[in-house]
Amino acid sequence: QVQLVESGGGLVQAGGSLRLSCAASGRTLNRYTMGWFRQAPGKEREFVAAITSSGGSTYSTNSVKGRFTISRDNAKNTVYLQMNSLKPEDTAVYYCAVQSNWGRYDTWGQGTQVTVSS
């Protein structure tokens, strides 16, 4: 079955940038909307951004608009999250997820830690 592996997280200073990658195996992603979510300690998992199957439409939460960009390369079966102007409040574990045909995100990666220092 499909497996998602996130990478690219790390420790950066406020104002810095990171690019997260989500590589899939076991299933091609070109028919699915993909999303990025994050979860900070003690908080609920939060939607960050999503991209439709062809990459034609993207969506993002207000707190990251203008700073984060979601993209995909279906030929590489990979989804990306470019994060610029990072803030300490962006610190969280970031997860990649597949939206099922029923509309819910039910396939998740293991997560990658992003820590932004002030």
N, CA, C and O atoms as CSV, one atom per row, in Angstrom:
chain,resi,resn,atom,element,x,y,z
A,1,GLN,N,N,0.857,-1.194,0.000
A,1,GLN,CA,C,0.000,0.000,0.000
A,1,GLN,C,C,0.888,1.237,0.000
A,1,GLN,O,O,2.097,1.139,0.210
A,2,VAL,N,N,0.299,2.382,-0.232
A,2,VAL,CA,C,1.051,3.617,-0.361
A,2,VAL,C,C,1.804,3.933,0.932
A,2,VAL,O,O,1.289,3.745,2.034
A,3,GLN,N,N,3.022,4.413,0.768
A,3,GLN,CA,C,3.822,4.902,1.869
A,3,GLN,C,C,4.303,6.306,1.539
A,3,GLN,O,O,4.716,6.581,0.413
A,4,LEU,N,N,4.249,7.189,2.525
A,4,LEU,CA,C,4.692,8.559,2.373
A,4,LEU,C,C,5.856,8.807,3.316
A,4,LEU,O,O,5.799,8.451,4.493
A,5,VAL,N,N,6.901,9.413,2.802
A,5,VAL,CA,C,8.077,9.717,3.602
A,5,VAL,C,C,8.401,11.192,3.447
A,5,VAL,O,O,8.744,11.653,2.359
A,6,GLU,N,N,8.288,11.932,4.551
A,6,GLU,CA,C,8.629,13.345,4.556
A,6,GLU,C,C,10.109,13.520,4.876
A,6,GLU,O,O,10.698,12.730,5.614
A,7,SER,N,N,10.689,14.556,4.313
A,7,SER,CA,C,12.074,14.888,4.597
A,7,SER,C,C,12.262,16.386,4.422
A,7,SER,O,O,11.391,17.075,3.892
A,8,GLY,N,N,13.401,16.879,4.870
A,8,GLY,CA,C,13.744,18.277,4.687
A,8,GLY,C,C,13.593,19.142,5.917
A,8,GLY,O,O,13.962,20.316,5.894
A,9,GLY,N,N,13.059,18.589,6.988
A,9,GLY,CA,C,12.932,19.355,8.207
A,9,GLY,C,C,14.275,19.595,8.861
A,9,GLY,O,O,15.292,19.032,8.457
A,10,GLY,N,N,14.262,20.440,9.876
A,10,GLY,CA,C,15.486,20.754,10.579
A,10,GLY,C,C,15.324,21.959,11.464
A,10,GLY,O,O,14.210,22.415,11.721
A,11,LEU,N,N,16.443,22.473,11.927
A,11,LEU,CA,C,16.486,23.635,12.803
A,11,LEU,C,C,16.964,24.840,12.007
A,11,LEU,O,O,18.033,24.809,11.399
A,12,VAL,N,N,16.165,25.898,12.015
A,12,VAL,CA,C,16.525,27.126,11.314
A,12,VAL,C,C,16.223,28.326,12.202
A,12,VAL,O,O,15.415,28.245,13.127
A,13,GLN,N,N,16.880,29.428,11.908
A,13,GLN,CA,C,16.601,30.671,12.606
A,13,GLN,C,C,15.372,31.351,12.016
A,13,GLN,O,O,15.029,31.136,10.853
A,14,ALA,N,N,14.720,32.166,12.824
A,14,ALA,CA,C,13.589,32.938,12.329
A,14,ALA,C,C,13.994,33.736,11.095
A,14,ALA,O,O,15.068,34.336,11.050
A,15,GLY,N,N,13.121,33.730,10.105
A,15,GLY,CA,C,13.404,34.394,8.849
A,15,GLY,C,C,14.030,33.496,7.810
A,15,GLY,O,O,14.150,33.884,6.648
A,16,GLY,N,N,14.429,32.308,8.205
A,16,GLY,CA,C,15.045,31.378,7.287
A,16,GLY,C,C,14.040,30.600,6.468
A,16,GLY,O,O,12.834,30.834,6.550
A,17,SER,N,N,14.552,29.670,5.673
A,17,SER,CA,C,13.722,28.893,4.759
A,17,SER,C,C,14.051,27.415,4.834
A,17,SER,O,O,15.173,27.022,5.157
A,18,LEU,N,N,13.055,26.609,4.530
A,18,LEU,CA,C,13.209,25.172,4.384
A,18,LEU,C,C,12.305,24.701,3.263
A,18,LEU,O,O,11.267,25.307,2.998
A,19,ARG,N,N,12.695,23.628,2.611
A,19,ARG,CA,C,11.828,22.977,1.651
A,19,ARG,C,C,11.600,21.540,2.092
A,19,ARG,O,O,12.540,20.750,2.182
A,20,LEU,N,N,10.352,21.213,2.365
A,20,LEU,CA,C,9.984,19.864,2.738
A,20,LEU,C,C,9.600,19.071,1.502
A,20,LEU,O,O,9.025,19.610,0.556
A,21,SER,N,N,9.921,17.797,1.520
A,21,SER,CA,C,9.561,16.896,0.442
A,21,SER,C,C,8.750,15.740,0.994
A,21,SER,O,O,8.965,15.297,2.122
A,22,CYS,N,N,7.827,15.261,0.196
A,22,CYS,CA,C,7.015,14.097,0.532
A,22,CYS,C,C,7.086,13.150,-0.646
A,22,CYS,O,O,6.498,13.408,-1.697
A,23,ALA,N,N,7.800,12.062,-0.473
A,23,ALA,CA,C,7.976,11.078,-1.529
A,23,ALA,C,C,7.068,9.889,-1.277
A,23,ALA,O,O,7.004,9.373,-0.161
A,24,ALA,N,N,6.372,9.458,-2.306
A,24,ALA,CA,C,5.424,8.361,-2.187
A,24,ALA,C,C,5.922,7.127,-2.916
A,24,ALA,O,O,6.602,7.217,-3.938
A,25,SER,N,N,5.570,5.979,-2.372
A,25,SER,CA,C,5.837,4.705,-3.023
A,25,SER,C,C,4.625,3.807,-2.849
A,25,SER,O,O,3.836,3.988,-1.921
A,26,GLY,N,N,4.481,2.848,-3.735
A,26,GLY,CA,C,3.374,1.916,-3.651
A,26,GLY,C,C,2.112,2.354,-4.377
A,26,GLY,O,O,1.219,1.541,-4.616
A,27,ARG,N,N,2.033,3.606,-4.722
A,27,ARG,CA,C,0.884,4.149,-5.432
A,27,ARG,C,C,1.283,5.472,-6.057
A,27,ARG,O,O,1.997,6.263,-5.441
A,28,THR,N,N,0.830,5.716,-7.266
A,28,THR,CA,C,1.068,7.011,-7.887
A,28,THR,C,C,0.084,8.027,-7.313
A,28,THR,O,O,-1.046,7.686,-6.963
A,29,LEU,N,N,0.527,9.270,-7.221
A,29,LEU,CA,C,-0.258,10.321,-6.590
A,29,LEU,C,C,-0.976,11.218,-7.578
A,29,LEU,O,O,-1.648,12.165,-7.169
A,30,ASN,N,N,-0.853,10.948,-8.852
A,30,ASN,CA,C,-1.345,11.892,-9.841
A,30,ASN,C,C,-2.858,12.003,-9.928
A,30,ASN,O,O,-3.368,12.846,-10.666
A,31,ARG,N,N,-3.581,11.178,-9.197
A,31,ARG,CA,C,-5.032,11.262,-9.176
A,31,ARG,C,C,-5.573,11.853,-7.880
A,31,ARG,O,O,-6.788,11.909,-7.686
A,32,TYR,N,N,-4.691,12.293,-6.995
A,32,TYR,CA,C,-5.110,12.652,-5.653
A,32,TYR,C,C,-4.718,14.065,-5.272
A,32,TYR,O,O,-3.638,14.544,-5.618
A,33,THR,N,N,-5.613,14.721,-4.554
A,33,THR,CA,C,-5.251,15.931,-3.842
A,33,THR,C,C,-4.328,15.571,-2.679
A,33,THR,O,O,-4.557,14.590,-1.972
A,34,MET,N,N,-3.295,16.367,-2.492
A,34,MET,CA,C,-2.332,16.141,-1.420
A,34,MET,C,C,-2.336,17.331,-0.472
A,34,MET,O,O,-2.583,18.468,-0.876
A,35,GLY,N,N,-2.062,17.053,0.780
A,35,GLY,CA,C,-2.046,18.110,1.770
A,35,GLY,C,C,-0.852,18.037,2.693
A,35,GLY,O,O,-0.257,16.979,2.896
A,36,TRP,N,N,-0.516,19.187,3.248
A,36,TRP,CA,C,0.456,19.289,4.329
A,36,TRP,C,C,-0.273,19.751,5.584
A,36,TRP,O,O,-1.098,20.664,5.542
A,37,PHE,N,N,0.044,19.107,6.691
A,37,PHE,CA,C,-0.498,19.447,7.994
A,37,PHE,C,C,0.660,19.593,8.971
A,37,PHE,O,O,1.774,19.145,8.697
A,38,ARG,N,N,0.396,20.213,10.094
A,38,ARG,CA,C,1.417,20.314,11.116
A,38,ARG,C,C,0.786,20.200,12.496
A,38,ARG,O,O,-0.394,20.496,12.685
A,39,GLN,N,N,1.590,19.770,13.445
A,39,GLN,CA,C,1.134,19.640,14.808
A,39,GLN,C,C,2.235,20.091,15.752
A,39,GLN,O,O,3.312,19.497,15.801
A,40,ALA,N,N,1.951,21.144,16.496
A,40,ALA,CA,C,2.866,21.641,17.502
A,40,ALA,C,C,2.575,20.950,18.826
A,40,ALA,O,O,1.461,20.471,19.040
A,41,PRO,N,N,3.555,20.891,19.714
A,41,PRO,CA,C,3.327,20.251,21.014
A,41,PRO,C,C,2.144,20.861,21.749
A,41,PRO,O,O,2.042,22.081,21.877
A,42,GLY,N,N,1.255,20.008,22.228
A,42,GLY,CA,C,0.103,20.459,22.981
A,42,GLY,C,C,-1.020,21.047,22.157
A,42,GLY,O,O,-1.999,21.539,22.719
A,43,LYS,N,N,-0.908,21.010,20.838
A,43,LYS,CA,C,-1.936,21.572,19.980
A,43,LYS,C,C,-2.485,20.515,19.035
A,43,LYS,O,O,-1.862,19.478,18.806
A,44,GLU,N,N,-3.656,20.794,18.494
A,44,GLU,CA,C,-4.271,19.900,17.526
A,44,GLU,C,C,-3.551,19.996,16.190
A,44,GLU,O,O,-2.907,20.998,15.879
A,45,ARG,N,N,-3.675,18.937,15.412
A,45,ARG,CA,C,-3.131,18.962,14.072
A,45,ARG,C,C,-3.844,20.017,13.238
A,45,ARG,O,O,-5.069,20.131,13.279
A,46,GLU,N,N,-3.071,20.784,12.484
A,46,GLU,CA,C,-3.570,21.938,11.759
A,46,GLU,C,C,-3.317,21.781,10.265
A,46,GLU,O,O,-2.235,21.367,9.849
A,47,PHE,N,N,-4.306,22.110,9.477
A,47,PHE,CA,C,-4.135,22.150,8.029
A,47,PHE,C,C,-3.202,23.280,7.645
A,47,PHE,O,O,-3.310,24.388,8.170
A,48,VAL,N,N,-2.285,23.001,6.726
A,48,VAL,CA,C,-1.340,24.005,6.253
A,48,VAL,C,C,-1.610,24.383,4.805
A,48,VAL,O,O,-1.801,25.558,4.491
A,49,ALA,N,N,-1.625,23.387,3.920
A,49,ALA,CA,C,-1.792,23.660,2.498
A,49,ALA,C,C,-2.221,22.399,1.782
A,49,ALA,O,O,-2.007,21.290,2.271
A,50,ALA,N,N,-2.832,22.576,0.616
A,50,ALA,CA,C,-3.241,21.451,-0.212
A,50,ALA,C,C,-3.052,21.809,-1.676
A,50,ALA,O,O,-3.003,22.982,-2.046
A,51,ILE,N,N,-2.947,20.782,-2.495
A,51,ILE,CA,C,-2.776,20.966,-3.922
A,51,ILE,C,C,-3.572,19.893,-4.648
A,51,ILE,O,O,-3.536,18.724,-4.266
A,52,THR,N,N,-4.282,20.284,-5.684
A,52,THR,CA,C,-5.096,19.345,-6.436
A,52,THR,C,C,-4.224,18.427,-7.276
A,52,THR,O,O,-3.020,18.645,-7.411
A,53,SER,N,N,-4.847,17.395,-7.837
A,53,SER,CA,C,-4.093,16.321,-8.467
A,53,SER,C,C,-3.190,16.788,-9.603
A,53,SER,O,O,-2.077,16.287,-9.765
A,54,SER,N,N,-3.670,17.742,-10.381
A,54,SER,CA,C,-2.882,18.244,-11.500
A,54,SER,C,C,-1.964,19.393,-11.104
A,54,SER,O,O,-1.130,19.823,-11.901
A,55,GLY,N,N,-2.110,19.886,-9.894
A,55,GLY,CA,C,-1.358,21.048,-9.466
A,55,GLY,C,C,-1.979,22.366,-9.874
A,55,GLY,O,O,-1.375,23.422,-9.685
A,56,GLY,N,N,-3.177,22.318,-10.431
A,56,GLY,CA,C,-3.796,23.521,-10.944
A,56,GLY,C,C,-4.329,24.467,-9.891
A,56,GLY,O,O,-4.459,25.665,-10.145
A,57,SER,N,N,-4.638,23.953,-8.717
A,57,SER,CA,C,-5.185,24.778,-7.651
A,57,SER,C,C,-4.477,24.459,-6.350
A,57,SER,O,O,-4.176,23.301,-6.060
A,58,THR,N,N,-4.215,25.492,-5.572
A,58,THR,CA,C,-3.616,25.326,-4.260
A,58,THR,C,C,-4.412,26.095,-3.226
A,58,THR,O,O,-5.113,27.055,-3.544
A,59,TYR,N,N,-4.294,25.657,-1.986
A,59,TYR,CA,C,-4.991,26.270,-0.873
A,59,TYR,C,C,-4.038,26.297,0.310
A,59,TYR,O,O,-3.202,25.406,0.457
A,60,SER,N,N,-4.156,27.298,1.141
A,60,SER,CA,C,-3.319,27.369,2.321
A,60,SER,C,C,-4.038,28.112,3.432
A,60,SER,O,O,-4.923,28.931,3.186
A,61,THR,N,N,-3.643,27.812,4.645
A,61,THR,CA,C,-4.229,28.479,5.786
A,61,THR,C,C,-3.692,29.909,5.882
A,61,THR,O,O,-2.590,30.202,5.419
A,62,ASN,N,N,-4.475,30.781,6.482
A,62,ASN,CA,C,-4.133,32.203,6.501
A,62,ASN,C,C,-2.779,32.488,7.146
A,62,ASN,O,O,-2.078,33.411,6.730
A,63,SER,N,N,-2.412,31.719,8.143
A,63,SER,CA,C,-1.190,32.000,8.870
A,63,SER,C,C,0.078,31.784,8.042
A,63,SER,O,O,1.148,32.267,8.413
A,64,VAL,N,N,-0.034,31.065,6.931
A,64,VAL,CA,C,1.150,30.807,6.103
A,64,VAL,C,C,1.049,31.431,4.724
A,64,VAL,O,O,1.996,31.344,3.942
A,65,LYS,N,N,-0.068,32.054,4.409
A,65,LYS,CA,C,-0.233,32.678,3.102
A,65,LYS,C,C,0.862,33.703,2.856
A,65,LYS,O,O,1.170,34.525,3.719
A,66,GLY,N,N,1.439,33.643,1.673
A,66,GLY,CA,C,2.515,34.546,1.322
A,66,GLY,C,C,3.881,34.084,1.755
A,66,GLY,O,O,4.888,34.662,1.346
A,67,ARG,N,N,3.939,33.057,2.571
A,67,ARG,CA,C,5.215,32.539,3.052
A,67,ARG,C,C,5.483,31.107,2.596
A,67,ARG,O,O,6.616,30.762,2.261
A,68,PHE,N,N,4.448,30.278,2.581
A,68,PHE,CA,C,4.594,28.871,2.209
A,68,PHE,C,C,3.984,28.637,0.838
A,68,PHE,O,O,2.975,29.247,0.485
A,69,THR,N,N,4.599,27.754,0.072
A,69,THR,CA,C,4.092,27.391,-1.238
A,69,THR,C,C,4.115,25.877,-1.391
A,69,THR,O,O,5.158,25.245,-1.225
A,70,ILE,N,N,2.968,25.304,-1.705
A,70,ILE,CA,C,2.891,23.876,-1.969
A,70,ILE,C,C,3.002,23.647,-3.465
A,70,ILE,O,O,2.470,24.421,-4.261
A,71,SER,N,N,3.691,22.590,-3.844
A,71,SER,CA,C,3.834,22.247,-5.253
A,71,SER,C,C,3.965,20.738,-5.370
A,71,SER,O,O,4.123,20.039,-4.370
A,72,ARG,N,N,3.899,20.248,-6.588
A,72,ARG,CA,C,4.051,18.810,-6.790
A,72,ARG,C,C,4.720,18.533,-8.117
A,72,ARG,O,O,4.619,19.312,-9.064
A,73,ASP,N,N,5.404,17.410,-8.164
A,73,ASP,CA,C,6.012,16.907,-9.380
A,73,ASP,C,C,5.510,15.481,-9.531
A,73,ASP,O,O,6.073,14.551,-8.955
A,74,ASN,N,N,4.457,15.318,-10.304
A,74,ASN,CA,C,3.855,13.995,-10.426
A,74,ASN,C,C,4.783,12.989,-11.099
A,74,ASN,O,O,4.689,11.790,-10.840
A,75,ALA,N,N,5.677,13.468,-11.959
A,75,ALA,CA,C,6.635,12.570,-12.585
A,75,ALA,C,C,7.560,11.940,-11.557
A,75,ALA,O,O,8.034,10.820,-11.746
A,76,LYS,N,N,7.819,12.662,-10.465
A,76,LYS,CA,C,8.658,12.152,-9.386
A,76,LYS,C,C,7.841,11.610,-8.231
A,76,LYS,O,O,8.400,11.138,-7.240
A,77,ASN,N,N,6.517,11.672,-8.347
A,77,ASN,CA,C,5.629,11.190,-7.296
A,77,ASN,C,C,5.954,11.858,-5.960
A,77,ASN,O,O,6.013,11.206,-4.917
A,78,THR,N,N,6.162,13.164,-6.020
A,78,THR,CA,C,6.637,13.915,-4.866
A,78,THR,C,C,5.868,15.222,-4.730
A,78,THR,O,O,5.538,15.871,-5.723
A,79,VAL,N,N,5.589,15.595,-3.493
A,79,VAL,CA,C,4.954,16.861,-3.154
A,79,VAL,C,C,5.920,17.655,-2.292
A,79,VAL,O,O,6.644,17.089,-1.473
A,80,TYR,N,N,5.927,18.963,-2.479
A,80,TYR,CA,C,6.858,19.830,-1.774
A,80,TYR,C,C,6.118,20.907,-0.988
A,80,TYR,O,O,4.988,21.275,-1.308
A,81,LEU,N,N,6.780,21.395,0.037
A,81,LEU,CA,C,6.314,22.569,0.752
A,81,LEU,C,C,7.504,23.497,0.948
A,81,LEU,O,O,8.381,23.231,1.770
A,82,GLN,N,N,7.527,24.579,0.193
A,82,GLN,CA,C,8.563,25.595,0.342
A,82,GLN,C,C,8.137,26.564,1.431
A,82,GLN,O,O,7.076,27.180,1.336
A,83,MET,N,N,8.951,26.699,2.454
A,83,MET,CA,C,8.626,27.531,3.597
A,83,MET,C,C,9.657,28.649,3.698
A,83,MET,O,O,10.844,28.396,3.903
A,84,ASN,N,N,9.196,29.875,3.554
A,84,ASN,CA,C,10.045,31.050,3.656
A,84,ASN,C,C,9.603,31.909,4.829
A,84,ASN,O,O,8.496,31.759,5.347
A,85,SER,N,N,10.482,32.807,5.234
A,85,SER,CA,C,10.185,33.733,6.325
A,85,SER,C,C,9.637,33.004,7.541
A,85,SER,O,O,8.619,33.397,8.111
A,86,LEU,N,N,10.311,31.955,7.923
A,86,LEU,CA,C,9.835,31.113,9.009
A,86,LEU,C,C,9.812,31.870,10.332
A,86,LEU,O,O,10.665,32.713,10.608
A,87,LYS,N,N,8.815,31.542,11.134
A,87,LYS,CA,C,8.611,32.145,12.443
A,87,LYS,C,C,8.663,31.060,13.509
A,87,LYS,O,O,8.410,29.893,13.213
A,88,PRO,N,N,8.986,31.427,14.740
A,88,PRO,CA,C,9.001,30.415,15.804
A,88,PRO,C,C,7.678,29.665,15.934
A,88,PRO,O,O,7.677,28.483,16.275
A,89,GLU,N,N,6.564,30.321,15.671
A,89,GLU,CA,C,5.276,29.664,15.766
A,89,GLU,C,C,5.034,28.637,14.670
A,89,GLU,O,O,4.041,27.910,14.715
A,90,ASP,N,N,5.925,28.564,13.688
A,90,ASP,CA,C,5.851,27.515,12.681
A,90,ASP,C,C,6.448,26.201,13.176
A,90,ASP,O,O,6.338,25.177,12.502
A,91,THR,N,N,7.068,26.222,14.329
A,91,THR,CA,C,7.669,25.016,14.881
A,91,THR,C,C,6.610,23.944,15.089
A,91,THR,O,O,5.612,24.173,15.771
A,92,ALA,N,N,6.829,22.783,14.505
A,92,ALA,CA,C,5.861,21.697,14.571
A,92,ALA,C,C,6.427,20.491,13.845
A,92,ALA,O,O,7.451,20.576,13.167
A,93,VAL,N,N,5.744,19.369,14.000
A,93,VAL,CA,C,5.980,18.227,13.138
A,93,VAL,C,C,5.078,18.387,11.928
A,93,VAL,O,O,3.870,18.573,12.069
A,94,TYR,N,N,5.656,18.316,10.751
A,94,TYR,CA,C,4.918,18.497,9.513
A,94,TYR,C,C,4.652,17.150,8.862
A,94,TYR,O,O,5.553,16.322,8.724
A,95,TYR,N,N,3.403,16.943,8.465
A,95,TYR,CA,C,2.964,15.683,7.886
A,95,TYR,C,C,2.421,15.895,6.482
A,95,TYR,O,O,1.740,16.883,6.206
A,96,CYS,N,N,2.724,14.975,5.619
A,96,CYS,CA,C,2.143,14.900,4.289
A,96,CYS,C,C,0.990,13.904,4.328
A,96,CYS,O,O,1.054,12.910,5.050
A,97,ALA,N,N,-0.064,14.164,3.555
A,97,ALA,CA,C,-1.220,13.287,3.577
A,97,ALA,C,C,-1.885,13.220,2.210
A,97,ALA,O,O,-1.812,14.159,1.418
A,98,VAL,N,N,-2.535,12.092,1.950
A,98,VAL,CA,C,-3.270,11.854,0.715
A,98,VAL,C,C,-4.761,11.982,0.998
A,98,VAL,O,O,-5.263,11.413,1.968
A,99,GLN,N,N,-5.465,12.721,0.162
A,99,GLN,CA,C,-6.913,12.808,0.275
A,99,GLN,C,C,-7.532,11.644,-0.479
A,99,GLN,O,O,-7.241,11.431,-1.655
A,100,SER,N,N,-8.381,10.899,0.197
A,100,SER,CA,C,-9.019,9.741,-0.416
A,100,SER,C,C,-10.115,10.170,-1.370
A,100,SER,O,O,-10.464,11.348,-1.455
A,101,ASN,N,N,-10.653,9.194,-2.088
A,101,ASN,CA,C,-11.765,9.476,-2.996
A,101,ASN,C,C,-13.015,9.907,-2.259
A,101,ASN,O,O,-13.935,10.457,-2.866
A,102,TRP,N,N,-13.064,9.666,-0.957
A,102,TRP,CA,C,-14.208,10.066,-0.143
A,102,TRP,C,C,-14.030,11.452,0.448
A,102,TRP,O,O,-14.923,11.948,1.135
A,103,GLY,N,N,-12.902,12.082,0.195
A,103,GLY,CA,C,-12.702,13.451,0.609
A,103,GLY,C,C,-11.947,13.663,1.902
A,103,GLY,O,O,-11.686,14.808,2.273
A,104,ARG,N,N,-11.592,12.618,2.590
A,104,ARG,CA,C,-10.871,12.762,3.845
A,104,ARG,C,C,-9.408,12.373,3.663
A,104,ARG,O,O,-9.062,11.547,2.818
A,105,TYR,N,N,-8.569,12.987,4.473
A,105,TYR,CA,C,-7.154,12.630,4.489
A,105,TYR,C,C,-6.988,11.439,5.418
A,105,TYR,O,O,-7.185,11.559,6.628
A,106,ASP,N,N,-6.631,10.303,4.865
A,106,ASP,CA,C,-6.535,9.098,5.675
A,106,ASP,C,C,-5.246,8.317,5.477
A,106,ASP,O,O,-5.096,7.228,6.032
A,107,THR,N,N,-4.322,8.846,4.705
A,107,THR,CA,C,-3.012,8.233,4.552
A,107,THR,C,C,-1.966,9.276,4.886
A,107,THR,O,O,-1.930,10.350,4.285
A,108,TRP,N,N,-1.116,8.956,5.846
A,108,TRP,CA,C,-0.186,9.934,6.408
A,108,TRP,C,C,1.239,9.422,6.415
A,108,TRP,O,O,1.486,8.221,6.523
A,109,GLY,N,N,2.167,10.350,6.299
A,109,GLY,CA,C,3.559,10.021,6.494
A,109,GLY,C,C,3.921,10.040,7.959
A,109,GLY,O,O,3.070,10.272,8.818
A,110,GLN,N,N,5.181,9.797,8.242
A,110,GLN,CA,C,5.643,9.722,9.625
A,110,GLN,C,C,5.928,11.098,10.227
A,110,GLN,O,O,6.057,11.227,11.445
A,111,GLY,N,N,6.025,12.104,9.398
A,111,GLY,CA,C,6.280,13.455,9.851
A,111,GLY,C,C,7.748,13.826,9.843
A,111,GLY,O,O,8.624,12.967,9.940
A,112,THR,N,N,8.003,15.117,9.726
A,112,THR,CA,C,9.361,15.639,9.816
A,112,THR,C,C,9.339,16.881,10.701
A,112,THR,O,O,8.466,17.739,10.565
A,113,GLN,N,N,10.300,16.966,11.596
A,113,GLN,CA,C,10.324,18.039,12.583
A,113,GLN,C,C,10.897,19.313,11.986
A,113,GLN,O,O,11.960,19.302,11.365
A,114,VAL,N,N,10.180,20.407,12.181
A,114,VAL,CA,C,10.655,21.738,11.821
A,114,VAL,C,C,10.729,22.561,13.095
A,114,VAL,O,O,9.731,22.726,13.797
A,115,THR,N,N,11.900,23.072,13.386
A,115,THR,CA,C,12.101,23.897,14.570
A,115,THR,C,C,12.678,25.236,14.143
A,115,THR,O,O,13.710,25.295,13.475
A,116,VAL,N,N,12.005,26.309,14.531
A,116,VAL,CA,C,12.432,27.663,14.184
A,116,VAL,C,C,12.813,28.372,15.469
A,116,VAL,O,O,11.985,28.544,16.363
A,117,SER,N,N,14.052,28.779,15.558
A,117,SER,CA,C,14.550,29.448,16.749
A,117,SER,C,C,14.458,30.957,16.589
A,117,SER,O,O,14.521,31.485,15.479
A,118,SER,N,N,14.309,31.638,17.714
A,118,SER,CA,C,14.240,33.093,17.705
A,118,SER,C,C,15.568,33.717,18.076
A,118,SER,O,O,15.685,34.942,18.117
